[in-house]
Amino acid sequence: MEREYSQEQMAGDGAQRGGETGQAISPGDYVRIAKRRKWSFILPFIFVVAAAVAVALLLPPKYRSSATILIEEQEIPADFVTATVTSFAEQRLQQINQRIMSTTKLLEIIESFDLYKKMRAKRTTEEVIAQMREDVHLQQISTEVMDRRTGRATVATIAFSLSYEGKDSPDAVQRVANRLVSLFLQENLEVRERQTAETSEFLEEEMQRVRKELTAIEMTLSDFKERHISELPELLQVNIQGLSNSERSIERLEEQLRSIKEREGYLQTQLASLSPFMENSDRSRLQMLETELVSMKTRFSDDHPDVIKVRAEIGAMKTKMASDSNGRDSNPEEPDNPAYVTLASQLASSRSEIKSIHLQIKEFRKTKAMYQARIESTPRVERTYKELVSRQMNIQAKHNDLTRKHMEATVAHGLEKGQKGERFTLIDPPRLPEKPFKPNRLAIMLIGAVLGIGVGVGWAALREFSDQSVRDVDRLTLSTGFPVLGHVPNILTRKDRRRIMIRRLTSVSTAVLVVVAGITVFHFFVMDLNVFWAKLGRKMVMP
């Protein structure tokens, strides 16, 4: 006979039940627990799976349209035409992305395609713009290439993908992606052309400014040369040579002057030993009277009778000598001694030469002083002159460099206008999305199934380990410490059999519904059943 104990009585037998707690559970016990707690597992599993299916089916679909754009190098080799756009592709991509992701452009796209209707009705414009920025994705495609300059492998961006995700229709998502791609391509062309145009304009302005500076420095240098034409460094050797020639000329003239002065002294000595006149009594008388007149003038005045008498006698003597000369000597005071006249003539010639040499020496000394002044001024002039020439050369070199760069920039601008430089080429245009990109309904359902299994197992284990009921003879014996003498079998009534039948039918129906739901989900969200059977048939036919 089976004895029944209440939970309070069994709680009092704690010491005896301590051995029961440490008893191992056999696989048969797990089977019996599973049968006994099957509804504790099935009901939470069905609830969680149903919730996951509902979430997967109720989440709005989100489509994605992507495009791939290739970054192509310029067609003309860089050795012939150098591009003026020096920024790297990665930097230019980020700059273009920032321009396109600006609030003005994004708001224009949103209003043009009527995007985010519900969101615009409930949220601010800034939140809508932020959401669109999150839905636009730019991903660079890089690879290792060989750098020609260093000869080493380096990572370079060769392409990039641009995609847009939206909850609107697939056609709207594709059109938005097309608009974004066209904006990228157009912005790249405009940026490169604008940069080359600005570079060309800047170089032209700089070239004009430097040309004005060059003209100004050339005029300054020309004026400086005119003011210091004879003091320039280029004429230093000429000035030194001129100074040397002047010094040699002065030395030569001084030597010549000494020689002529010696001759003058000799002539004077010779002339002093000769009488200017030939031997003549009248002339002697005239000289004596003139000497007496001079002596008398020192003692008497001009009105003294003796002075007047001697003067009259001198006049008469001169008249007589003039009449006696028969025209041979018009001036009785002029020397008539030929030797004296010859020496006097040579002396006068020597004195004339001396005077001429003095003048020449004076001129040469002026010339020497001039050359000396030029040579002394040359270092000071040379410093200023070199500064001006250096400035002219620097400005000329800068002007030549700017001219060359301006020509290269003009050619590069033509290269960009002709789209022959580095450019973005659309190799994979945005396609119409055939299925949603998000959410992954199958993954959500699988996660729900796993969570359902976990929740069902947890709930069944919780109910089992919190139930203190004794369900077999061994546990009862261990719990009470008394042997079991007999037990009453389970008696099934007609109501119990009907309940069991209903449970079985419910279980079978639930299983059928789960199978049908799984097939439906597989057909609509994983793979078409016709395609699946076709693939399965091909695999079975293939050896």
Order of alpha helices (4+ residues) and beta strands (2+ residues): alpha-alpha-alpha-alpha-beta-alpha-alpha-alpha-alpha-beta-beta-alpha-alpha-alpha-alpha-alpha-beta-alpha-alpha-alpha-alpha
